Amino acid sequence: MTERTYLDWNATAPLRPEARAVMLAALDAVGNPSSVHAEGRAARRVMDEARRRVAALVGAEPANVIFTSGGTEANATALSPSLRAADGRPVEVLLVSAIEHPSVLTGGRFSADAVMPVSVGTDGVVDLGALERHLAALGREGRRALVSLMHANNETGVVQPVAAAAGLVHAAGGLLHVDAVQTAGRIPCDINALGADLLTVSGHKLGGPKGVGALIRRSEAVSWPEPLIKGGGQERGTRAGTENVAAIAGFGAAAAAVRDLAEGRRLTALRDRLEAALVAEFPQTVVFGAQAERLPNTSLFALPGVKAETAVIGLDLARIAVSSGAACSSGKVAASHVLAAMGVPAVLARGAVRVSLGYGTQGTDIERFLAAWRTLAQALSKDSRDIAA
């Protein structure tokens, strides 16, 4: 049987062998990491090593890493009016870019009327002028903001000017949360260089297991938010419940494996090769965010007349896994809020297909995709012309 070609690494990365190995070993650790006996201390050491590795990936101190069930929980924990800066004053308003992940757009524990969107340009980059105006207006009212800005968008791959945003936020006395789920292990993601007060990372995006993530703070000058899950003293009192030791161990191993960012240049070359071939074959192809800095592994494109949902199914039948540019939930495809925020016409946005690459992607995978896309796009484009006629 022909092998499948996996090109949906932004959704989840295959488990790295290093992560698998440490997880299997950790499954044999019988102790509860909160127990003081030898078995408990052994489990605690596994977690301590993983915490050190995750911290090192983003230039943080291990004591400033708390483990969660994933990026969504980390985001929900971070977005809290209970946050306090060094002077003890609270944040009252949440500013979020219009292209954030749904777990951020929902506002976490802020009330709906305390959440304000910040626009982006047609290139998918947050409008720093709009952010500055929002912050200034809040300052005149004597209110402080928590700003949540993703490091790079999961659909387009567009990298955001996080360090510049941090300067604006801190000058206004606010705090900055950064969702770095898509960037950790792919491009430089140092919490200090970015100026993020809180940072979210997810295990399965970088080759660790699903169901584990971390919320990381830059320094002790920023308080931890009030716990989202209460009832125990785990994770320094910030997240109750017995920790998933095996998953945390796998997360740490994956974090160590991607720390050198060795794949970036190779993946950029593969992505550029893919996009050049798409445009050469079908000149009407639109590559979203191509004018901006992007992740090396991500391409979101559309061909007028081809619907993404149909294309994704057709490619799946051709044994190629990609995704729609639209937000997916429970297998349902919805309109992409990211492309809408960029001003992309709905009819074109409905055709957005995302191809995302990873350490296992080879040139043969690109060629296999291009061959399948050529056949599929020609057939679907003809069908759409026939229907229009």
N, C-alpha and C positions, 0 to 999 in steps of 0.2 A: 504494500500500500504506500502511496506517495506521502512523504512527510508533510506535516503542516508547517506553514510559515507564520511565525508569530511576530506581528508588527503593532502591538498594542501595549508597549512598555510603560506608557504614562498611566494606564489603568492599573496595571500591576506588573511587576518584574518577576520572572521565574526565580524560584528559590536558589540562591547561590550554594554551591557545594560546601563552602566554608560554614555557611549558616546551618545547613542540614546536619553537618557533622557535630557541631556544638549542641544543637538542639537534641539530637539523639542521646548524647552524653548527659545533658541536663535532665532528660526524662527519667534517668536512673537515680537522680538526686531526690531522696525521699523526704528530706526535711522541709519544714515550713521556714522561709527566710526570716520570720519574726521570732522563731524559737531560739533559745540560748544554748541548746545542746549542740554537740558536734555536727549532727546532721543538719540542723538549722543554720549553723555557721557556714557549712559547706555550700548550702544553697545561697546564702547571703554573699559569699565570695564570688559566685557565678554572676550574681546581679551587680556587684561592685565593679567587676571587670567590664561588663557590658556598659555600665554607666560611664565608666572612664572612656571607653571607645566611642560612644555616642557623643560625649562632651568634646572629645578631641576632633571629631568630624567638623564641628562648627566653632571651634576655638573657645569653648566654654569651660567652666569649672565643673567637675563631676557633681559637686554638692548642689549645683544649680540645675540639675536635670531631674525631672520627675517622669516616670513612665505612666502611660495611659493605654487605653485599648486601641488607639489609632489617632490619625490626624484630626478626625471630626471631633472626638472627645477633647483633644488638646485645644482645638479652636474654641469649643464651647466653654472650656474651663477658663481660657484666657479672656474671653469677652465678658467681663464682669465689672459692674460699677463699684465693686469692692476694692478694686485696685487703688493703690496709693503710691505716689512718687516719694522721693526722699524727704520732702517737706511735709508729708502726711496728708496733703490735700487730695480729695477724691476726684475721679473723672466722672463727668456727668453725661457726656454725649459720646456716641460712637460714630466715627466717620469711616466708611468703607468704600473702596473703589467699586465701580459698577460691574467689574469683571471678576469679582471674588467667587470662590467656591461657595455653593449653597450653605455650607455649615457656617460661613461667615456672614453671608447676606441675611440670614435669619436673625442675626443680632445677638446671639448668645443669650445672656441674662439681662440685656438692656431691654427696656420697654420699646415697643414699636415706634412711639413718637420721639424716642431719643436716638434713633438711628438715622443717619443722613448719608446719602450716596455722593460720591465724588466722580465726576465724569472722566471719560478717557477720550483720546483722539481717535481718528480713523485708522491710525497705525496700531491701536491697542495699547498705547502707553498712557498711564494715568496723567491727567492734566495737573501739573504741579501748581499752576497759577490758580486753578479752581480750589485746590487744597489750601493754598495760602489764604485765599479770600475767606473760606469757611473758618479757618483757624482765627483769622483776625476778627471776624464777626463774633465768634464765640468769646474771644478775649474781651471785646468791648462789653459783653454781657457778664463778664466775670466768671465764665464757665470754662472748664478744662475738657479736653477731648482725649479719648483713646482712639488712635487711628489703626486700622487693620488693612495692610497692603501686602498682597502676595508677592513673593520674590519673582516668580515667573508664572505665566498663565498656563493652566493645564491643557487648554484647547489649542491656542495659537503658539505657545512656547515663548511669547514675547516677555522679555526680561524687563522688570520695572525699576525705575530709578530710586531704589530704596534708600540709599545713603543720603541722597538729596532730600528726599521726603523726611528722613529722620532729622535733618538739620532744621527744617521748617517746624516740625512737631515739637522738638525740644526747645526751640526758641520761643514757642508759644506756651511752654510749660506743660505740654501733653506727654503722652506715652505712645509708643509704637509697638504694635504686634505684627509679626511677619509670618505668613504661611509659606514655609520653605519646603513643603512636601515634594515639589517637583524639581528642586534645585540641589538639595543636599546630595553630594556624591556625583553631580553632573557638571556644575560650575562652582567657582569659589563661593563659599557660603559661610563666612566668618561673622559671627554675631556681633563682634566688636567693630569690624570694618563696616558692616551694614548699619550699625547704630540701633539695632533692634533691642527693645527692652525685653520682649518676649518673642520666642521663636518656636514654631511648630515643625516637627519632623515625623515622618511615617516610615515604619519598617518595610512594608511590602513594596514601596516605590523604589527601593534601592537594593532589592534582592534578599531582604529578610522575610520573615513570615507575615501573613496577614494577621490583623487583630492586635497590633502593638504599635505604639508611637511614643512621642515624648513632647512635653512642653518644657522649654528651656529659658531661663532668664539670664540676662547679661551680668547682673551683679545683685548683691543683697540690698542695694539701695532701692530696688523695686520690690515691693511686697508680693508674695504669692497671692493669687486671687483666693477668695473664699472657696473651700472645696466644693466641687460639683457633686461628688459622691462622699457622703459622710458616714461615720460609724466605726472608724478605726484609725489607728495612728500610722498606718503604712505611708510610705513615700513622704516621710517627715511631716506627717499630718495633713498632706495636701490631697491625698486620694486614697480613700478607704478601700479595703478589700485585699485578700491575699494575692500577691503579684504572680503573674504568669511567667514563671522562671524560665521555662524552655523557650518561649517566644522572645523574652527579653534577651536571652543568651544569643539567639539567632540574629536579633536586631543588632546587637553589638558586633557580632562577627561580620555582618554585612557592612556595617559602618566602617569597620577597619579595612575591609576589602576595597571600598570605593574611595578611600581618603586621598589617593594620589591623583585622581581625576584623569587617569591615563587614557581613557577612551574618547575624550572630547574631540580631538582633531580628526580621528578616524571616522567618528559618527557624523561630524560636520561634512566631511567629504562625501559620505554615502547619502546624506540628506540632500546636498547640493546636486549630486548626480541624479537623484530621483526627481527633483523638481525641474532640472534642466530637460530631462527626457520627457516629462509630462507636458511642459510648455512647447517643446519642439514637436511633439506628436499632436497635441491639441492646443493651438495657440490661444484659444479662448479661456484656458485654465487660469483661475485666479488663486494666487497663493496669499493667504491672509497673514498680515503682520510682516511681510517680507521686507518692508522698508525699515523695520526696527531690529534691534539686537534680539536674537532668539536663542533658546536652548539648542545645543548642537544636534539633538536627536529628534526634533519635533517638526512636522510639516502638516499644516491644515490647508486644504485646497478644495476648490469646487470647479466643476465643469458645467456650465449652463446646459440645462436639459436633462441632467442626471440627478436623480434624487438620492440622497445619502442612504436612506433606509434600504432602498432597493439595492444600491451598490454594495453596502455592507453585507447583506444577505447573499448577494451573488458572489462576492469574494469569499465568503465563508464556505459556500458550496465548492469553490475552487481551492479550498483548503488554505485560505489566507485569512488571518485574523487582524482586522483593523477596527476602528470605531467611527461613529458619527461625530461630527463636531458639536452635536447637540448634547445637552445634559441628559443623562440616562438615569432612570430610577425604576427599579423593579422590572427591567426589560422594556420600559416604555420610552419612546423618543419624544422629547419636547423641543420647542424652539430654543435655540442657543441665546441665552441672555448676553453672552460675551459678544457675539457678532452683532446683536441688536444694539449694544452699547457702542460699538464701533461704527454704527450707521450703515451696516451692510443690508441691502434690500432683502426682505424675507424670502423671496423666491430664490435668491442665490444662496442665502444662509441654509436653506433646506437641503442644499446639495453638498454641504461641507463634510469632507471625509478627513479623518486624522490618521496619519501614519506616524508611529513613534517607535524609535529604534533603541537597542540596548547592546550590552557587551557581547551577546551571542549573535547579533545580526551580522551577516556577511553580504558580500556583493551579489552572491547568487540569490539571496532573498530579495534584493532589490530588483534583479532581473526577472525573477518569478512573479513579483508583484506587477511590474510593468507589463509583462506579457498578458497577465490576467486582466489588468485594467484596460489594456488596449482592446481586447475582445469584448469586455463587458461594456465599456463606454461607447464603443461603436454601435453595439446592439441597442443600448438604452437611448442613445441620442437619436437613432433611427426611429425607435418606437415613439419618442416624444414628438418627432417631426410628423410622423404618420398620424398621431392623435390630433396634432394642431391642424393638419390639413383636413 
